[in-house]
Amino acid sequence: MVTMADVARSAGVSVATVSHVLNATRPVLPHTRQAVLDAVEELGYTPNGLARSLVTSRTRSIGLAVSAISNPYFTEILQGVEAGALEHGYSLLIADPHDDPGHERKVVQLLHERRVDGMIVAPSADPRDLVAYLTRHRVPTVFLDRVLDVPEGEDAPRFDQVCAEGAEPTTRLVGHLAGLGHRRIGLVAGRPGLSTTRERITGYRHGLAAAGLPFDERLLVHGDSEAAGGERAAAALLSLAVPPTALVTANNAMTIGALRALRCRGLSVPSDLALCCFDDFAWADLFSPRLTAVAQPSTDIGARAVRLLLDRLAAPDRPAQTLRLPCSFVHRDSCGCAEQPATPFSPSGRARAKANERTLP
C-alpha cells in the first residue's frame, strides 16, 4: 500500500509538505506542489480519509436532509449541493425527513452522529425540535428553500439560509392572469407552516390587491405541497358554486394534481380554466398546452448552500446571512396567451425586513 512517506520520497520533499499540499493547510511553491501531485498520480496514492479525520477532527463530509427527494425541484437542488461539495473535496450523506418533525429530528441526529462537518437542511413546517438540537450541539447548518425566523443577538444561533423569492413571482402570476381579464383567480397553496407557503399566499393577496380584486378565502385551498393534495384542492375549487376561471398552483407536484382534477371533470386548459404554476420542470413544455410557470434557480440554491456552509466552517462567528435568489417567468400558453421567451423578474424595490437579508443577482 502506497503511503504518504512514499510520495514524499518520490517528490523529494518532506511528509509535512505532502500533507500541506493534499490538505491545503499551507501555501506551497507551485513547482513543489506540482511535484507532489505528479508523485501522487504516478504512485496511485489515495489519502486515508479516516486517519485524516482523526487528526483534524474533520470528516470533509456534509449532511443533507431534504424531503421529497424524488420531486424534480429538490432533485435539482441535490445536484447543486453535490456539485458544490465535490468541487471542494467534500462527500455527501443524504437523508429524507419526509416533512415529519419527529423524523426530521431523528435523521439530523443520525447525520450528526456520523460526524459530518455541517448540515444543509430544508426544514419542516414545525422545526422547533430540529432548531433546538442544532443549537444545543452547535452544528454548523444552512437552511435551504424554507427559511426560518431565527432570533437575533450576540448569543443567537447563527443559521445561514438560502431560498428563492416567493412573494413577488406569485404576485406577477396573479397580475398576469388579472391582466387577461380573470376576476376569480384561485390558489392551490402548499403545506401550512412552511415559509414557502406563507410567502406565496402573501404574493397571491398582493397580486389581487394590485389588480383591484377582493380576496375571497374560498378561492384559497391548501394542497399540502403534494400531488394528491393538489388534486383535492383543485377539486374543491372547481366544486364552488362560482368556481375560479384561473388557477395558480404553488408547486410542481400540486400542478400535476390540479391537472388530474381538471381531466376528471373533462375540463381543458386554457379554454375552460387558465393555469399558471410555481416551479418549472423538465416536462412542463411537453404538456398540451405548455405550462406558464415561475422557474426557481434550484441548482444554484444548492450550490449557494454549500458555499454558505463552507464559509461558516471557515468563520464560525461571522454574522448569519439569508440569501434570496430571483426567479424567472416562463411565459408559455396554459395562461391563455401566446408563448413568449422566459424573462427574469424585476429586482425588488421593497425594503428588506432584516438588514442581513439580500437578493442576489
C-alpha positions in Angstrom: 0.0 0.0 0.0 1.4 3.4 -1.0 1.9 5.7 1.9 2.5 9.5 2.3 6.1 8.8 3.0 6.4 7.0 -0.4 5.0 10.1 -2.0 7.4 12.4 -0.1 10.5 10.3 -1.2 9.3 10.2 -4.8 8.8 14.0 -4.9 11.9 14.8 -2.9 10.1 16.7 -0.2 9.1 16.1 3.5 6.0 14.3 4.6 4.8 17.5 6.1 4.9 19.2 2.7 2.9 16.4 1.1 0.3 16.8 3.9 0.1 20.6 3.2 -0.4 20.0 -0.5 -3.1 17.4 -0.1 -4.9 19.2 2.7 -4.4 22.7 1.5 -3.3 23.7 5.0 -0.3 25.9 4.0 0.8 27.6 0.8 3.4 25.6 -1.1 5.6 26.8 -4.0 3.9 25.9 -7.4 6.8 23.7 -8.6 6.9 21.8 -5.3 3.1 21.4 -5.3 3.2 20.0 -8.9 6.0 17.6 -7.9 3.8 16.2 -5.1 0.8 15.9 -7.3 2.9 14.1 -10.0 4.1 11.7 -7.4 0.6 11.0 -6.2 -0.5 10.3 -9.7 2.4 8.1 -10.6 2.3 6.0 -7.4 -1.5 5.9 -7.2 -1.6 7.2 -3.7 -5.1 7.5 -2.1 -5.3 9.7 1.1 -6.6 7.9 4.2 -9.7 9.9 5.0 -10.3 8.2 8.3 -6.8 8.9 9.6 -7.1 12.5 8.4 -10.4 13.0 10.2 -8.9 11.7 13.5 -6.1 14.2 13.2 -8.1 17.2 12.0 -11.5 16.4 13.7 -13.0 17.0 10.3 -14.5 14.3 8.0 -14.9 16.5 4.9 -18.5 15.4 4.7 -21.8 17.3 4.6 -25.2 16.0 5.8 -28.1 16.9 3.6 -31.7 16.5 5.0 -34.3 17.2 2.3 -37.8 15.8 2.0 -39.4 14.6 -1.3 -36.0 13.9 -3.0 -37.9 12.4 -5.9 -39.5 15.8 -6.6 -37.7 17.3 -9.6 -37.2 20.6 -7.8 -35.4 19.0 -4.9 -33.5 16.7 -7.3 -32.0 19.7 -9.0 -31.2 21.2 -5.6 -29.4 18.0 -4.7 -27.4 18.2 -8.0 -26.3 21.7 -7.0 -25.3 20.6 -3.5 -23.4 17.5 -4.7 -21.5 19.5 -7.4 -20.6 22.2 -4.9 -19.5 19.6 -2.3 -17.4 17.6 -4.7 -15.8 20.8 -6.1 -14.4 21.4 -2.6 -13.5 17.8 -1.8 -16.5 17.0 0.4 -18.7 13.9 0.3 -22.4 14.0 0.9 -24.6 12.0 3.3 -28.3 12.2 2.4 -31.5 11.6 4.5 -35.2 12.2 3.8 -37.1 13.6 6.8 -40.4 13.1 5.0 -41.6 16.5 6.1 -42.3 15.0 9.6 -40.9 17.0 12.5 -40.2 13.9 14.7 -38.5 12.0 11.9 -36.6 15.2 10.9 -35.1 15.4 14.4 -34.0 11.7 14.2 -32.3 11.9 10.8 -30.5 15.1 11.7 -29.2 13.4 14.9 -28.1 10.3 12.8 -26.2 12.6 10.4 -24.6 14.4 13.3 -23.5 11.1 14.8 -21.8 10.3 11.5 -19.6 13.3 12.4 -20.5 15.4 9.3 -18.7 18.7 9.4 -22.0 20.6 8.8 -25.5 20.2 7.6 -27.8 21.6 4.9 -31.5 21.2 5.8 -34.9 22.0 4.2 -36.8 22.4 7.5 -40.3 21.0 8.1 -43.4 23.1 9.0 -42.6 22.6 12.7 -38.8 22.7 13.1 -38.7 23.5 16.8 -37.0 20.2 17.8 -34.7 20.5 14.9 -33.6 24.0 15.8 -33.2 23.1 19.5 -30.9 20.1 18.6 -28.8 22.1 16.2 -28.4 24.9 18.6 -27.6 22.7 21.6 -24.9 20.8 19.7 -23.7 23.9 17.8 -23.9 22.2 14.4 -22.9 24.4 11.5 -26.1 24.5 9.4 -27.6 26.1 6.4 -31.4 26.1 5.8 -32.4 26.0 2.2 -35.7 26.6 0.3 -37.7 27.1 3.5 -36.4 29.8 5.7 -37.0 30.4 9.4 -37.5 33.5 11.6 -34.4 32.9 13.7 -33.7 35.1 16.8 -31.1 37.9 16.5 -28.5 38.9 19.0 -25.0 38.1 20.1 -25.9 34.7 21.7 -28.4 33.7 19.0 -27.7 30.6 16.8 -26.0 31.6 13.5 -28.0 29.7 10.9 -27.4 30.8 7.3 -30.3 30.5 4.8 -30.8 30.4 1.0 -34.0 30.3 -0.9 -35.8 31.7 -4.0 -38.0 34.8 -3.9 -41.6 33.6 -3.3 -44.0 36.5 -2.9 -43.2 38.7 -5.9 -43.2 36.0 -8.5 -46.6 34.8 -7.3 -47.8 38.4 -7.4 -46.7 38.5 -11.0 -48.6 35.3 -11.9 -51.8 36.7 -10.4 -51.3 40.1 -12.1 -50.7 38.3 -15.4 -54.0 36.4 -15.1 -55.9 39.5 -14.0 -54.5 41.3 -17.0 -56.1 38.7 -19.2 -59.5 39.6 -17.7 -59.8 37.0 -14.9 -61.6 38.2 -11.8 -61.9 34.9 -9.9 -58.4 33.5 -9.5 -57.9 30.5 -7.2 -54.7 29.5 -5.4 -53.7 25.9 -4.6 -51.3 26.7 -1.7 -48.7 24.5 -0.1 -48.4 22.9 3.3 -49.4 25.2 6.2 -46.5 26.3 8.3 -43.8 26.4 5.5 -42.2 29.7 4.7 -42.7 29.0 1.0 -46.5 28.6 1.6 -46.7 31.9 3.6 -44.7 33.8 1.0 -46.7 32.6 -2.0 -50.0 33.3 -0.2 -48.7 36.8 0.5 -47.8 37.2 -3.1 -51.2 36.0 -4.2 -53.0 38.5 -2.0 -50.7 41.3 -3.1 -51.5 40.4 -6.7 -55.2 40.5 -6.1 -55.0 43.9 -4.3 -52.8 45.4 -7.1 -55.4 44.3 -9.6 -58.2 45.8 -7.6 -59.7 42.3 -6.8 -61.1 41.3 -3.5 -59.6 38.4 -1.5 -62.1 35.6 -1.2 -60.9 32.9 1.3 -63.0 30.3 -0.6 -60.6 30.6 -3.5 -57.5 29.7 -1.4 -57.2 25.9 -0.6 -54.2 24.1 0.7 -52.9 21.2 -1.3 -50.2 20.3 1.3 -47.4 20.6 -1.3 -48.1 17.1 -2.9 -49.9 15.8 -5.9 -52.8 14.1 -4.1 -53.4 17.2 -2.0 -53.3 19.4 -5.1 -55.9 17.2 -6.8 -58.2 17.5 -3.8 -57.7 21.3 -3.5 -58.4 21.8 -7.2 -61.5 19.6 -7.0 -62.7 21.7 -4.1 -62.2 24.9 -6.0 -64.0 23.5 -9.1 -66.9 22.5 -6.9 -67.7 26.0 -5.8 -71.0 27.5 -6.8 -69.0 30.1 -8.7 -65.6 28.4 -9.5 -62.5 30.2 -10.5 -61.8 30.9 -14.1 -58.0 30.9 -13.5 -55.7 28.9 -11.1 -52.3 29.4 -9.6 -50.7 26.2 -8.3 -47.9 26.8 -5.7 -45.5 23.9 -6.6 -44.9 21.4 -9.4 -46.5 18.4 -7.5 -49.7 20.3 -6.9 -49.8 21.3 -10.5 -49.9 17.6 -11.5 -52.7 17.0 -9.0 -54.7 20.0 -10.3 -54.3 18.8 -13.9 -55.7 15.4 -12.8 -58.7 17.1 -11.2 -59.4 19.0 -14.4 -59.1 15.9 -16.6 -61.5 14.0 -14.3 -64.1 16.7 -14.9 -63.5 16.9 -18.7 -62.1 20.4 -18.4 -59.3 21.7 -20.6 -56.6 24.3 -20.2 -56.8 27.2 -21.0 -60.2 27.2 -22.8 -62.1 26.1 -19.6 -59.6 27.4 -17.0 -56.4 29.3 -17.3 -53.4 27.8 -15.3 -50.1 29.3 -14.0 -47.8 27.4 -11.7 -44.9 28.0 -9.4 -41.9 25.7 -10.3 -40.9 25.0 -13.8 -39.8 21.4 -14.6 -38.3 19.5 -17.4 -41.5 18.3 -19.0 -43.6 21.5 -18.4 -43.3 22.3 -22.1 -44.4 18.8 -23.1 -47.9 19.3 -21.8 -50.6 20.5 -24.1 -50.9 23.4 -23.5 -47.4 24.1 -22.3 -47.3 25.4 -18.7 -46.7 29.1 -17.9 -44.6 28.9 -14.8 -42.2 30.5 -12.4 -38.8 28.9 -12.7 -36.7 28.8 -9.5 -32.9 28.7 -9.6 -32.9 25.3 -7.9 -29.4 24.1 -8.8 -27.9 27.5 -7.8 -29.8 27.3 -4.5 -28.0 24.0 -3.7 -24.6 25.4 -4.8 -25.0 28.6 -2.7 -26.0 26.5 0.3 -22.6 24.7 0.1 -20.7 27.9 -0.2 -22.5 29.4 2.8 -21.7 26.3 4.9 -18.0 26.3 3.9 -17.9 30.0 4.8 -19.5 29.2 8.2 -16.9 26.4 8.8 -14.1 28.8 8.0 -15.5 31.7 10.1 -17.9 30.2 12.8 -18.6 33.6 14.4 -19.4 35.7 11.3 -22.9 37.2 11.1 -25.7 35.0 9.6 -26.9 35.6 6.1 -30.2 35.0 4.4 -29.9 35.0 0.6 -32.9 35.2 -1.7 -32.3 34.4 -5.4 -34.5 35.8 -8.1 -36.8 33.6 -10.2 -37.7 33.7 -13.9 -41.2 34.0 -15.6 -41.5 31.3 -18.2 -44.4 32.5 -20.4 -46.0 29.6 -22.3 -49.6 29.2 -23.3 -51.5 27.5 -20.4 -52.4 31.0 -19.2 -54.4 31.6 -22.5 -51.9 33.7 -24.5 -49.1 33.0 -26.9 -45.8 31.6 -25.7 -43.0 34.2 -25.1 -39.4 33.9 -24.1 -38.5 33.5 -20.4 -37.8 36.7 -18.6 -36.2 37.4 -15.1 -38.3 39.2 -12.6 -37.5 42.8 -12.0 -35.4 43.5 -8.9 -37.5 44.3 -5.8 -37.8 47.8 -4.6 -39.2 46.9 -1.2 -37.2 47.3 1.9 -35.9 44.2 3.4 -37.2 43.2 6.8 -33.7 42.4 8.0 -30.5 44.2 7.3 -28.7 40.9 6.7 -31.2 39.6 4.1 -30.4 40.3 0.5 -31.3 39.3 -3.0 -28.5 38.1 -5.2 -28.1 38.8 -8.9 
